[in-house]
Structure formats: C-alpha cells, structure tokens
Amino acid sequence: MQYVIKIIISALIIAGVSELGKKFTPVAAVLASLPLVSILAIIWLYSETKNVQKIIDLSNGIFWAVLPSLIFFLVLPLLLKNGLKFTPAMIISAITMFITYSIYIFVLAKFGIKI
C-alpha cells in the first residue's frame, strides 16, 4: 500500500507541474527546479528505513550528481532554438548529459569522490 501511495503522490506532483507549465510557465519552472524528486526519495527512504546514514549518503550523492544534469537544460533549448525537432533534441540532450555524467564521475573518482 505504501508503494501505491508513493506512486500516486509522485505522479500528482509531476502532472501538476506539467499542467502549470501550460498556463504559468515561470511558476512551473520554479516548481520543476525544486529538488522534489530528491526530497521525495529522501522522505520515502527515511520512512522505510529510519536509517540516517542512508539519508546522509543519498544527500551527498545527490549533491555531487546535480551539476552534470544541468547540461541537459543548456543543450535542449539551444537545439530547439536552432530548429531541431523535439524528439531528436531530447535524445541528443539526454546523450550529452550521459556523456557529461560519465566524464564527471571519472574526474570525481580521481579526487576520491564517489557518487
């Protein structure tokens, strides 16, 4: 039952942001930029495990993982502004983000940081 509740709450948040985006783009952008997925994941993890160390580890991992994800939001609008259709732009942006993550994780490992 708890799993179903998690799915419903998460889906409602995503649908809500999507609907807001149709009428109030700035508000939707602010809501989408909030780390809602991270916050929900932390809440669900804590409610299921009560393990503070797992929360610390997840929070640290999220911190280090955020930076390379930002490349997606740079590449996507650039591709769309230059006339690329939505689906190829999404695919290229996702691939670019994946490559950026791979390089980023490699570099962090050189400094002894694990995500």
N, C-alpha and C positions, 0 to 999 in steps of 0.2 A: 504494500500500500504506500509506503514511504517513497518508493521509486516512482510510482504514478504521480504522487504529489509533486515531486521534483520536476518531472517532465512537464506537468501542467503549468507550474509557476514559471519555469524557464521559457516554455512556448508562449505564454501570455506576455512576458516581457519582450521577447523578440517580435511578436505580432504587434504589440503596442508601439514599439519604436518604428516599425515598418509603416504602420498606419499614420503615425505622427509625421513621418517623412513626406507623406503625400500633401499635407497642408501646412506644416510648420517645420520646414527643413532645419532651421537653426536649433530649434528645441530637440528635434530628433538627433541631430549631430552631437549635441551635448550629451544626451542620454546614451547614445551609442558609444561615445568616447569614454564613458564611465566604465570602470572595470567590473561590470555587472557579472560577467561570466566568472571572473576570478572571485568576486565576493560570494557569489552563489556556491562555487566549488568549495571555498573555504568553509562556508556555513554548513554545507552538506557533509563535508569531511569531518568537521568537528562534531556535528550532531550524531554522526555514525560511530566515530572512534573515541572522542573526547581526548585525543592524543595531541597535546600542544606541540610536541616536536614535529609531528607531521605537518601541522599548520605552519610552523617556522620554516621547514624545508620547502613546502609548497610556495609560501610567500617569497622566499629568496629566489626560487626558481622562476616565479612569475616576474619578479623584478628584472632579472637578467634576460628574460625572454621577450620583454616588451619592445626593446629597441629595434631589433631587426624586423619586427612586424610592421613598423611604421613605413618601411619602404613600399609596402603594398599601397598605402594611401598617397604616396607620391607618384608611383608609376601609373596606377589606374586612371586618375583624371588626366594625366598627360597623354596617355594613349587615346582616351575618348575625345579629348580636345583636338587631337590630330586626325580624327576621322575613323579610327578603328572601331569596328562594331563591338557591342557589349561583350559577347561571349569570348571572342579572341582576346579582348582586353583583360577580362577576368582571368583567363587561363595564363596569359603572359605575366600578369601581375602576381598571380599565385606562384608561378615558376620562379620569377625573380625573387619573391620572398623566400621560397625554399632554398634557393642558391645562397641568398644573403644569410639565412639561418645556418646553413652548412659552414660557410666561411666563419661566421661569428662564433659558432660553437668550437670550431677548430682553434681560433685565436684565443678564446677564453680558456680552453684547455691548456694552452701554452703558459697561461698565467695561473694555472692551478684552480680555475673556477669551473665547477660543474653545474649544469642546469638540471 
